[in-house]
Structure formats: C-alpha cells, structure tokens
Amino acid sequence: MASAYSQDQISRFLSMIDLPEKYRLEANPTRDLALLSALHTYTISSVPYENLLLHYSPARDISLEPGDLFRKIVLDGKGRGGYCMENSIFYLHVLRGLGFNVYPTGVRIRLRVDGIPQGDYVGWVHMVNIVTLPNGRKYMIDVGFGGDGATKPVPMVRGQGEADSYPSIHNIGTQELRLVRDFIPGQTVLVEEAKLWIYQYRNGPTKDWNSFFAFPEIEFLPLDFGVMNWFTMWKSFQRSEVLIIRFLRRPSKDKQGEDEVYGKRMLINGVVKGNMGGKTVVVKECKTERERVEAVKELFGIELSNEERVAIQGYVTELR
C-alpha cells in the first residue's frame, strides 16, 4: 500500500527530527537496519508519547487520519506527538514513503499492578508495525508505547521453543527486551500458527522477565484501528490520566555523527519523573494547572494554546 505522505512531506519530517544527512531522501540510503534504527532513535526522541488531546481540548477526540496526524506532529510546530495509534499510524506512512515493506497489527496489553504488568491481557488497545527488510529479517517497530517501550527495532527471531533461546537486545540502562513466541492465557486453539509474539522486558540480567503485550502477525486495517481508537478514547485509563513520555538523546558513543537514546522523562498527572539510565526519580510535582502547563512546556517542549489550557477546567484531570 502507498504512503499517505508525499516525498516533500517526508523530507519535512526528517528535517524536523534532525535525522543525519546520510539517511535523508537526497542521499538515497539503503533500506536496511541502520536506517531503520536511526529513524527510530530520532523519531521517539522528537515525537513524544502524549494523550493531551483527551484532556486539553474541547472535543477530547482523537483523529487517526494521516493528514490530521501530519498537521499535528509536523506542521503545527508545537512539539506535539500522540498516543500509540497516532504515533504508529503516522510512522507507518513515513516508513512506507521511505520504501520499507511494513504493515500494522493490533496488540493486547497487560495492565500494570504496582508498576509491573500483571494479570490477563486486555483487548486490542495498542498497535505496532512489522517491517520486513530486503534480507528477509523481520522487526517489530513500536514508537508509541511510552516508558517501557523499545528504543530500537526489536528482532522477530523464532527460538527453539525454550524462552532462553530467543535473542534479547539492550534498551535503556540495564533494561533488556525480547520477543518470544508462545500462547497467552485464555487461548484454546493451541497449535503453532496460533502462537503470538510476546514483548518482554527485564531490568537487569538477574531479574525476571515481565511479559507486557502480545500481538499476531496478521495485518490490521484502518477500520480495525477506528474501533480500537474509540474504545481507547472513551473507555480506557487514558481518559483519567494525563500522560507524556519523551525519550532523550545524546551523541552516540559508538556511531560517529549519530545520536543514541539514553534516558526518558515522564509526566503522569501532576508528577514529572526522569530516568537517565538508572533509577527513576521525581523531577517535579505540579500542584496547580499553571505549574503543569509550565512543566509541559519547559520539560517536554509542548506548548498549549490558551483554548487548550481552558478546556481542562472542570474536567476530572484538572489540577485544582
């Protein structure tokens, strides 16, 4: 399927995220893992995960139309991103416009209990993109999961049955990520083709692996995401929590002329936290709307208009 974005639009986005010149359209880079990884780094550190439209807008409605997403993320110039489906659908069209073989799929997640994903997998409330490179290797691309999201493409490599046979990659600090193929609780058709890819993380080599979400290899269509988006907007935790996550980058220690992700900054309701590759610490606690709006601008680079600031008055997530 063709991209919804023109080459000029994609060039404008690549310029906005400050992608190194060797990866720009004019350089005609090879569509390989190096390009895919650089795009990931510069995208997640430029386009934040955020759900501010559900709290700081009169309509509290989110559009997944590619044109609306391009305007919000690129043209408006206010530092905005979006939540999972916004960022990932936008990125899907960027990848297609760059010539990658890519399609989207739906994701079931587990909710956190005491900070750790636990319990049943809930319904389709997240999405990822699956890229197949010319060499046949597949990668999960997720630019919209937030704090424990992957900071690089994650290889989809089938192991030999045992979980320890699946490769892992380094994320931030001591965190590792991997994808394993297995069944999840509730499945009744226990045949090989029914297995799902399960995204797992652990915060150190001696820690336990935590299973966070699961997805199939089937393609989801725009109408599927329309249903998912409606539920996420109106019935999920997104409605009662103000969230922003921005990944931070610095010059790479290994790749000259490129940057790497080294940490993240998060806003959860009125609390701003930071993690620079180690322990998560509280950076600022906002007690009023004025304090939060200032923090959103100063610490996340997102500028809210007066209309947006007023829209939260009287709403459940307003800081009083």
Beta strands, then each sheet from edge to edge (+ up, - down):
strand 1: 49-50
strand 2: 101-113
strand 3: 116-132
strand 4: 138-141
strand 5: 154-155
strand 6: 168-170
strand 7: 176-182
strand 8: 196-202
strand 9: 210-215
strand 10: 243-251
strand 11: 259-268
strand 12: 271-275
strand 13: 281-285
sheet 1: 1+ 10- 11+ 12- 13+
sheet 2: 5+ 4- 3+ 2- 9+ 8- 7+ 6-
end
